[in-house]
């Protein structure tokens, strides 16, 4: 079973962030800003998203399909616990300084 509501919410966030736009027919299209996420773009910003939040965040993106299908979170799916629980169990890392 797929969770289309979760997918709609994810796309809505990406529209609000300027990564996609939604046309009058409800289809989603890339924006010029999303081109900067391509690894082959001469001014690519992709690496910033891959390293800034920390590996625990990046690894969670591997579970995005499961999160969309189930309505759960990708972080929980990847790590077996919430982001808050993760930082509680890893006190040397926190959301303000992800590269510690």
ChimeraX attribute file (.defattr): number of C-alpha atoms within 10 A of each C-alpha:
attribute: neighborCount
match mode: 1-to-1
recipient: residues
	/A:1	6
	/A:2	13
	/A:3	15
	/A:4	13
	/A:5	13
	/A:6	17
	/A:7	18
	/A:8	12
	/A:9	13
	/A:10	14
	/A:11	17
	/A:12	17
	/A:13	13
	/A:14	16
	/A:15	17
	/A:16	11
	/A:17	12
	/A:18	14
	/A:19	20
	/A:20	20
	/A:21	18
	/A:22	14
	/A:23	9
	/A:24	7
	/A:25	6
	/A:26	8
	/A:27	9
	/A:28	16
	/A:29	12
	/A:30	14
	/A:31	14
	/A:32	10
	/A:33	13
	/A:34	17
	/A:35	17
	/A:36	16
	/A:37	17
	/A:38	14
	/A:39	12
	/A:40	10
	/A:41	11
	/A:42	9
	/A:43	11
	/A:44	14
	/A:45	16
	/A:46	16
	/A:47	11
	/A:48	10
	/A:49	12
	/A:50	14
	/A:51	14
	/A:52	13
	/A:53	15
	/A:54	17
	/A:55	12
	/A:56	15
	/A:57	19
	/A:58	14
	/A:59	15
	/A:60	17
	/A:61	17
	/A:62	14
	/A:63	17
	/A:64	20
	/A:65	15
	/A:66	17
	/A:67	22
	/A:68	21
	/A:69	15
	/A:70	18
	/A:71	17
	/A:72	15
	/A:73	20
	/A:74	22
	/A:75	22
	/A:76	16
	/A:77	18
	/A:78	19
	/A:79	15
	/A:80	11
	/A:81	12
	/A:82	15
	/A:83	17
	/A:84	11
	/A:85	11
	/A:86	17
	/A:87	13
	/A:88	12
	/A:89	10
	/A:90	10
	/A:91	8
	/A:92	10
	/A:93	15
	/A:94	16
	/A:95	11
	/A:96	8
	/A:97	11
	/A:98	15
	/A:99	12
	/A:100	8
